[in-house]
């Protein structure tokens, strides 16, 4: 699989999946922890089946690597990535429940597209100049796409939770980049959601009311988010980030904000304004800049496209 395909096409597929998942999340009526636990257990079951299919029924190495070092990295990565993902999803949902409107929530959460290259600098990860330009354009685009005209931009307690969410997602993305290079990406995805499922279930049973009736009422959102958004979407993310620049992949994944607006129009009869179309257009410009950057750099160095 070419590096360009994993760095461009796969993240865009993930962005479409996550954009549509906005509709499923919006109709949920469960507590955040228990809802996340339910979708995560579904994701674990789906990914386990996927692993068995890919490995042709190799039960011996179901959640293990060939070496002890690889297995250690796999389980440690699943724990670290899963903890970041658990509290990122929870802080996002809680922030919205406490009053942050959907537009502002989308903008604040999508700040991970800026935080990833910034935090990456702490680990001496180099980010191409074209990516920084694309990040700036995407930042402006997300503002026009998410913040309504005439709406004052102010920070409240719930907004701070959304900023925490963006920070945690950035940490999760960087953690995935680190551990995906050391172990099987699909197995890492499975253990990530196993951690998320167990931690969310424990905290949900402590802090939220539980009922099987609520699970039944939210069955379709749970199945979609568990199988498609979590099982497929996040696995695509990990595969896309293996051996690639996290900042570049993150920019494509941030296109979920565009696809969420499109999904809202299709499934919830929401309509975009001229301001939102401008924001979506800027997001596409950012993606084009991000595609042209590596291509021009390879031509300058006269290097062939890398194969992974």
C-alpha positions in Angstrom: 0.0 0.0 0.0 1.5 3.3 -1.0 2.3 5.9 1.6 0.3 8.6 -0.3 -2.8 6.3 -0.3 -2.6 5.8 3.4 -1.8 9.4 4.1 -4.5 10.9 1.9 -7.3 8.5 0.9 -7.7 6.5 4.1 -7.9 9.6 6.4 -10.5 11.1 4.0 -12.6 7.9 4.2 -12.3 8.2 8.0 -13.4 11.8 7.9 -16.5 10.8 5.9 -17.3 8.1 8.5 -16.9 10.4 11.4 -18.8 13.2 9.8 -21.8 10.9 9.3 -21.4 9.7 12.9 -22.4 13.2 14.0 -26.0 12.2 13.2 -25.9 9.1 15.3 -24.3 10.9 18.2 -26.9 13.6 18.1 -29.9 11.3 18.7 -28.2 9.5 21.6 -30.2 9.7 24.9 -27.7 7.8 27.2 -25.1 9.0 29.6 -21.8 9.7 28.0 -19.8 7.0 29.8 -22.3 4.2 29.3 -22.9 5.2 25.7 -19.2 5.2 24.9 -18.8 1.9 26.7 -21.6 0.3 24.6 -20.2 1.5 21.3 -16.7 0.4 22.4 -17.7 -3.1 23.3 -19.3 -3.4 19.9 -16.1 -2.1 18.3 -14.0 -4.7 20.1 -16.2 -7.5 19.0 -16.1 -6.3 15.4 -12.3 -5.8 15.3 -11.7 -9.2 16.9 -13.6 -10.8 14.0 -11.7 -8.6 11.6 -8.4 -9.8 13.1 -9.4 -13.5 12.8 -10.3 -12.9 9.2 -7.0 -11.1 8.3 -4.9 -13.7 10.2 -6.9 -16.7 8.9 -8.0 -17.8 12.3 -4.7 -17.4 14.1 -6.0 -17.6 17.7 -2.5 -17.9 19.1 -1.5 -14.4 18.2 -5.0 -12.9 18.4 -3.8 -10.0 20.7 -0.1 -10.8 20.6 2.9 -10.0 18.5 5.6 -12.3 17.3 8.1 -11.0 19.9 7.8 -10.1 23.6 8.8 -6.5 22.9 6.1 -6.2 20.2 3.5 -7.6 22.6 4.5 -5.3 25.3 4.3 -2.3 23.0 0.9 -3.5 21.7 -0.7 -3.7 25.2 1.0 -0.5 26.5 -0.2 1.3 23.3 -3.7 0.0 23.7 -3.8 1.3 27.3 -2.3 4.7 26.6 -4.3 5.4 23.4 -7.5 4.0 25.0 -7.2 6.2 28.1 -6.7 9.3 25.9 -9.7 8.3 23.7 -11.9 7.6 26.7 -11.6 11.0 28.3 -11.6 12.8 24.9 -15.0 11.4 24.0 -16.4 12.0 27.5 -15.2 15.6 27.8 -16.6 16.4 24.3 -20.1 15.0 25.2 -20.1 16.5 28.7 -19.1 19.9 27.3 -22.0 19.9 24.9 -24.4 18.7 27.6 -23.3 21.6 29.8 -24.1 24.2 27.2 -21.5 24.5 24.5 -23.5 24.8 21.2 -22.7 22.3 18.4 -21.0 24.9 16.2 -18.6 26.1 18.9 -18.0 22.5 20.0 -17.0 21.5 16.4 -14.6 24.4 16.2 -13.0 23.9 19.6 -12.7 20.1 19.2 -11.2 20.5 15.7 -8.4 22.5 17.2 -6.5 19.2 17.4 -5.5 19.9 13.8 -3.4 22.7 15.2 -2.3 21.0 18.5 -0.9 17.9 16.8 2.0 19.6 15.0 2.6 21.9 17.9 2.8 19.0 20.4 4.7 17.1 17.8 7.5 19.7 18.1 8.0 18.6 21.7 9.0 15.2 20.4 11.2 16.7 17.7 8.9 15.7 14.9 9.4 17.8 11.7 6.4 19.3 10.0 6.6 20.5 6.4 6.1 24.2 5.7 3.1 23.4 3.4 1.5 21.6 6.3 1.8 24.6 8.5 0.2 26.8 5.8 -2.6 24.2 5.3 -3.2 24.1 9.1 -3.6 27.9 9.2 -6.1 27.8 6.3 -7.9 24.9 7.9 -8.1 26.8 11.2 -9.8 29.8 9.4 -12.1 27.4 7.5 -13.2 25.6 10.6 -14.1 29.0 12.1 -16.3 30.0 9.3 -17.8 26.5 9.1 -18.6 26.2 12.8 -19.1 29.7 14.3 -22.4 31.4 13.2 -22.4 35.0 11.9 -23.1 37.4 14.7 -22.4 34.9 17.5 -20.0 36.2 20.1 -17.1 34.0 20.8 -16.7 33.6 24.6 -15.1 31.0 26.8 -17.2 29.3 29.5 -16.6 26.2 31.7 -18.1 23.9 29.1 -15.9 25.4 26.4 -12.8 24.6 28.5 -14.0 21.0 28.5 -14.0 21.2 24.7 -10.5 22.5 24.6 -9.5 19.6 26.9 -11.2 17.3 24.4 -9.1 18.8 21.6 -5.9 18.4 23.6 -6.7 14.8 24.5 -7.5 13.9 20.8 -4.2 15.4 19.9 -2.4 13.3 22.5 -4.3 10.2 21.2 -3.2 10.9 17.6 0.4 11.3 18.6 0.2 8.2 20.8 -1.2 6.2 17.8 1.7 7.5 15.7 4.2 6.3 18.3 2.8 2.8 19.0 1.5 2.0 15.5 5.1 1.9 14.3 5.9 -0.9 16.8 2.9 -3.2 16.5 0.0 -4.4 14.4 -2.3 -1.4 13.8 -5.6 -3.4 13.8 -4.7 -5.2 17.1 -3.7 -1.8 18.6 -7.2 -0.5 17.6 -8.8 -3.4 19.3 -7.0 -2.9 22.6 -7.6 0.8 22.4 -11.3 0.2 22.4 -11.1 -2.5 25.0 -9.5 0.0 27.4 -12.1 2.6 26.5 -15.0 0.1 27.0 -13.8 -1.2 30.4 -12.9 2.3 31.8 -16.1 3.9 30.5 -18.3 1.0 31.9 -16.7 1.2 35.3 -17.1 5.0 35.5 -20.6 4.8 33.9 -21.9 2.4 36.5 -20.5 4.6 39.3 -21.8 8.0 38.0 -24.7 7.3 35.6 -28.0 5.5 35.7 -28.0 2.2 33.9 -30.9 0.4 32.1 -31.2 -2.2 29.4 -34.1 -0.2 28.0 -31.8 2.8 27.3 -29.5 0.5 25.4 -32.4 -0.8 23.4 -33.6 2.8 22.6 -30.1 3.7 21.4 -29.3 0.4 19.6 -28.9 1.7 16.1 -26.6 4.6 17.1 -24.6 2.2 19.2 -24.2 -0.2 16.3 -23.3 2.4 13.8 -20.8 4.1 16.0 -19.4 0.8 17.3 -19.0 -0.9 13.9 -18.5 1.9 11.4 -17.2 4.9 13.3 -15.1 3.1 15.9 -14.4 -0.3 14.4 -13.7 0.9 10.9 -13.0 4.6 11.3 -10.5 4.5 14.1 -8.8 1.4 12.6 -8.4 3.4 9.4 -6.8 6.2 11.5 -4.2 3.8 13.0 -3.4 2.2 9.6 -3.1 5.7 8.0 -0.8 6.9 10.7 1.6 4.0 10.6 4.9 5.3 9.3 3.5 8.7 8.2 3.5 12.2 9.5 0.7 12.6 12.2 0.2 16.3 11.4 -0.4 15.6 7.7 -2.9 12.8 8.4 -4.6 14.8 11.1 -5.4 17.6 8.6 -7.3 15.2 6.4 -9.1 13.7 9.3 -10.2 17.2 10.3 -12.4 17.2 7.2 -14.9 15.4 9.3 -16.2 18.9 10.2 -17.1 19.4 6.6 -18.8 16.0 6.2 -20.7 16.5 9.4 -22.3 19.6 7.9 -23.2 17.6 4.7 -24.6 14.7 6.8 -26.7 17.1 8.8 -28.1 18.5 5.6 -28.9 15.1 4.2 -30.2 13.3 7.3 -31.4 16.1 9.5 -32.6 18.6 6.9 -30.1 21.2 8.0 -28.9 23.7 5.4 -25.5 25.4 5.1 -25.3 29.1 4.8 -22.9 31.1 2.5 -20.5 31.5 5.5 -20.5 27.7 6.0 -19.8 27.1 2.3 -16.9 29.5 2.5 -15.5 27.5 5.5 -15.9 24.2 3.7 -14.2 25.7 0.7 -11.2 26.8 2.8 -11.0 23.3 4.3 -10.8 21.8 0.8 -8.1 24.4 -0.1 -6.1 23.2 3.0 -6.4 19.6 1.8 -5.1 20.5 -1.6 -2.2 22.4 -0.1 -1.4 19.4 2.0 -1.4 17.2 -1.0 0.7 19.5 -3.2 3.4 20.0 -0.5 4.8 16.4 -0.4 4.5 16.1 -4.2 6.5 19.2 -4.8 9.0 18.2 -2.2 9.5 14.8 -3.8 9.9 16.5 -7.2 12.5 18.9 -5.8 14.5 16.0 -4.4 13.7 13.8 -7.4 12.6 11.0 -5.1 10.2 8.3 -6.1 7.0 7.8 -4.1 7.7 5.6 -1.0 6.1 2.2 -0.8 5.3 0.8 2.6 
